[in-house]
Amino acid sequence: MAKQLVAEVKVQIPGGQATPAPPVGTALGPHGVNIGQFVQQFNDRTKDMAGTTIPVVISVYNDRSFDFVLKSPPAAVLLKQAAQIAKGAGNPKKNKVGKVTVDQLKEIAKTKFEDLNAPNIDQAAKIIAGTARSMGIEVEK
């Protein structure tokens, strides 16, 4: 008999730093998943992305087994790393907190291309530039 999908859980966890504490434990606990096994597998697969927030989609099946898919980090996280800032501006129209170059935008767009709804890298870079502007980060030409 084939496995039946019971739930799909989406969480964001720092790479290589998952623990059974919230948000992992509270998201997976009600579904009866072996949380320790998930934490170990997640940390093994993301040890090279330490500290970067990684969205993950966990598929839980009726026999309490699971599998998960790692997504690319959020654009805001990648932009903060590129601009070397701690957080975006409170009022992005008045306050500018950092700068990124077009080349940096294209690198971020290449990283996120699988998860973006864009036909090519240039269009994906425009999406990332919009996120940068809304965070108070200037885009240098």
Phi, psi and chi 1 to 4 in degrees:
 res  aa     phi    psi   chi1   chi2   chi3   chi4
   1 MET       -  136.7 -172.2  169.9  168.0      -
   2 ALA   -74.4  152.3      -      -      -      -
   3 LYS   -68.1  142.2  -67.5 -178.4 -175.1 -179.4
   4 GLN  -110.4  129.5 -174.8  177.3   -0.3      -
   5 LEU   -69.5  123.9 -176.8   66.0      -      -
   6 VAL   -99.2  -42.1  175.2      -      -      -
   7 ALA  -153.5  156.9      -      -      -      -
   8 GLU  -126.2  116.1 -151.1  171.2   68.3      -
   9 VAL  -109.9  132.1 -179.4      -      -      -
  10 LYS  -115.9  125.6  -63.2  177.5 -177.3  179.2
  11 VAL  -139.8  160.0  -70.7      -      -      -
  12 GLN  -117.6  124.9  -69.0 -172.3   -0.7      -
  13 ILE  -132.4  140.0  -49.9  167.1      -      -
  14 PRO   -62.7  134.3  -20.1   29.6      -      -
  15 GLY   -58.2  130.6      -      -      -      -
  16 GLY    72.5    7.4      -      -      -      -
  17 GLN  -128.3   26.3  -61.0  174.7    4.3      -
  18 ALA   -71.6  141.6      -      -      -      -
  19 THR  -134.2  162.2   62.7      -      -      -
  20 PRO   -67.7   -8.7  -21.0   31.3      -      -
  21 ALA   -71.3  170.8      -      -      -      -
  22 PRO   -55.7  147.4  -25.7   33.7      -      -
  23 PRO   -86.0  -11.1   33.6  -35.8      -      -
  24 VAL   -66.2  -51.2  177.6      -      -      -
  25 GLY   -61.2  -44.4      -      -      -      -
  26 THR   -71.1  -26.9   53.3      -      -      -
  27 ALA   -79.8  -38.9      -      -      -      -
  28 LEU   -95.5  -24.7  -64.2  179.7      -      -
  29 GLY   -52.9  -49.9      -      -      -      -
  30 PRO   -61.9  -17.7  -21.5   30.0      -      -
  31 HIS   -96.1   -1.7  -57.6  -69.1      -      -
  32 GLY    74.9   20.3      -      -      -      -
  33 VAL   -77.9  145.3  171.9      -      -      -
  34 ASN   -70.6  100.7 -177.2  -20.9      -      -
  35 ILE   -66.1  -40.4  -62.2  168.5      -      -
  36 GLY   -60.0  -40.0      -      -      -      -
  37 GLN   -65.6  -43.0 -174.6  179.2    3.4      -
  38 PHE   -61.6  -47.5  167.8   76.1      -      -
  39 VAL   -58.1  -44.1  166.7      -      -      -
  40 GLN   -63.8  -46.1 -176.6 -179.5   11.7      -
  41 GLN   -64.9  -42.9  -71.5  179.5   18.0      -
  42 PHE   -62.6  -47.3  177.5   83.4      -      -
  43 ASN   -63.4  -36.6  -72.8  -19.6      -      -
  44 ASP   -64.7  -42.3  -72.7  -15.8      -      -
  45 ARG   -76.3  -20.4  -76.9  177.2   50.7 -176.4
  46 THR  -116.4   15.7   61.2      -      -      -
  47 LYS   -62.9  -26.3   62.6 -177.7  169.7 -118.7
  48 ASP   -81.9   -8.0   58.2  -29.4      -      -
  49 MET  -110.1   34.9  -62.3 -179.4 -103.5      -
  50 ALA   -55.4  130.4      -      -      -      -
  51 GLY    87.9  -19.8      -      -      -      -
  52 THR   -84.2  133.0  -56.8      -      -      -
  53 THR   -68.8  126.7  -57.6      -      -      -
  54 ILE  -120.1  117.9  -51.5  -69.1      -      -
  55 PRO   -72.7  140.5  -14.4   26.4      -      -
  56 VAL  -137.3  138.2   59.1      -      -      -
  57 VAL  -110.1  117.8  178.5      -      -      -
  58 ILE  -105.8  122.5  -52.7  158.2      -      -
  59 SER   -96.9  122.0  -60.2      -      -      -
  60 VAL  -107.0  132.6 -178.9      -      -      -
  61 TYR  -106.7  167.6  -59.7  101.1      -      -
  62 ASN   -64.2  -22.0   59.2   -9.7      -      -
  63 ASP   -92.5   17.3   61.9   -8.5      -      -
  64 ARG    68.4   12.0  -65.4 -174.5  177.0  174.8
  65 SER   -83.8  169.4   63.3      -      -      -
  66 PHE  -152.1  162.1   65.6   90.3      -      -
  67 ASP  -144.7  161.3   57.7   11.0      -      -
  68 PHE  -142.0  154.2   60.3   94.6      -      -
  69 VAL  -121.2  127.8  177.2      -      -      -
  70 LEU   -87.1  134.4  -59.9  175.3      -      -
  71 LYS  -102.2  172.4  -60.5  -71.2 -173.7  177.1
  72 SER   -77.9  151.9   58.9      -      -      -
  73 PRO   -58.7  152.8  -21.8   30.9      -      -
  74 PRO   -58.5  147.6  -21.6   30.6      -      -
  75 ALA   -58.8  -38.3      -      -      -      -
  76 ALA   -61.4  -39.9      -      -      -      -
  77 VAL   -65.1  -45.3  171.0      -      -      -
  78 LEU   -65.5  -37.6  -63.4  172.8      -      -
  79 LEU   -66.9  -40.1  -76.5  165.7      -      -
  80 LYS   -63.1  -37.6  -73.6 -169.7  -68.2 -171.9
  81 GLN   -67.5  -42.3  -71.9  175.9  -11.1      -
  82 ALA   -66.2  -40.3      -      -      -      -
  83 ALA   -85.1   -7.4      -      -      -      -
  84 GLN    56.1   52.7  -61.4  176.8  -12.0      -
  85 ILE  -125.0  160.5   57.2  173.9      -      -
  86 ALA   -84.2  -37.6      -      -      -      -
  87 LYS  -155.8  165.6   63.0  179.5 -171.5  171.7
  88 GLY   -74.3  174.8      -      -      -      -
  89 ALA   -75.9  146.1      -      -      -      -
  90 GLY   -69.5  -38.4      -      -      -      -
  91 ASN  -127.5   89.9 -173.5  -10.7      -      -
  92 PRO   -64.9  -21.2   16.7  -24.6      -      -
  93 LYS   -73.3  -35.5  -72.7 -172.6  177.2 -178.6
  94 LYS   -94.0  -40.9  -70.0 -177.2 -178.6  176.4
  95 ASN  -105.7  130.1  -55.7  -29.6      -      -
  96 LYS  -111.3  126.8  -59.7  -61.5  178.9 -166.4
  97 VAL  -105.2  -11.9  -66.6      -      -      -
  98 GLY  -171.2  179.3      -      -      -      -
  99 LYS  -136.9  144.8  -65.2 -179.8 -178.9 -177.8
 100 VAL  -133.2  153.6  -68.5      -      -      -
 101 THR   -94.9  166.5   63.2      -      -      -
 102 VAL   -63.1  -36.1  174.4      -      -      -
 103 ASP   -62.9  -40.7  -68.4  -22.9      -      -
 104 GLN   -64.0  -39.6  -72.0  174.2  -48.4      -
 105 LEU   -61.1  -41.7  -73.2  179.8      -      -
 106 LYS   -66.7  -35.9  -73.1 -170.3  178.5 -172.7
 107 GLU   -64.5  -43.3  -77.0  -59.3  -45.2      -
 108 ILE   -64.6  -41.3  -66.8  169.8      -      -
 109 ALA   -62.5  -37.7      -      -      -      -
 110 LYS   -64.4  -39.5  -74.4  177.7 -173.1  172.3
 111 THR   -64.2  -41.9  -56.7      -      -      -
 112 LYS   -94.6   -0.7  -69.2 -149.6   49.3   76.8
 113 PHE   -54.3  -39.2 -169.7   71.7      -      -
 114 GLU   -60.1  -35.1  -63.3  -80.6  -37.0      -
 115 ASP   -95.0   -3.0  -63.3  -30.7      -      -
 116 LEU   -98.0  153.0  -69.2  174.2      -      -
 117 ASN   -97.4   72.6 -173.7   15.4      -      -
 118 ALA  -137.3  143.1      -      -      -      -
 119 PRO   -76.5  -24.4   25.1  -31.2      -      -
 120 ASN  -151.9  175.7   56.1   42.6      -      -
 121 ILE   -66.3  -36.6  -65.7  -65.3      -      -
 122 ASP   -63.4  -42.2  -68.6  -29.4      -      -
 123 GLN   -67.8  -37.9  -67.8  -61.7  -43.7      -
 124 ALA   -63.1  -38.7      -      -      -      -
 125 ALA   -63.8  -34.2      -      -      -      -
 126 LYS   -66.1  -37.6  -74.4 -176.2  179.0 -178.8
 127 ILE   -63.3  -44.5  -66.0  171.1      -      -
 128 ILE   -65.6  -37.5  -56.3  -61.3      -      -
 129 ALA   -62.5  -37.8      -      -      -      -
 130 GLY   -63.4  -40.4      -      -      -      -
 131 THR   -63.8  -41.1  -56.6      -      -      -
 132 ALA   -61.7  -45.5      -      -      -      -
 133 ARG   -61.3  -39.1  -80.8 -168.3  -64.0  -83.7
 134 SER   -72.2  -14.3   69.9      -      -      -
 135 MET   -95.7   -4.6  -66.7  175.3   64.1      -
 136 GLY    85.1   25.2      -      -      -      -
 137 ILE  -105.4  127.4  -61.2  173.0      -      -
 138 GLU   -80.6  144.0  -71.0 -178.8  -75.4      -
 139 VAL  -104.1  116.6  177.2      -      -      -
 140 GLU   -90.2  138.0  -65.8  179.1  -28.7      -
 141 LYS   -84.3      -  -57.3 -122.1 -175.3 -100.8
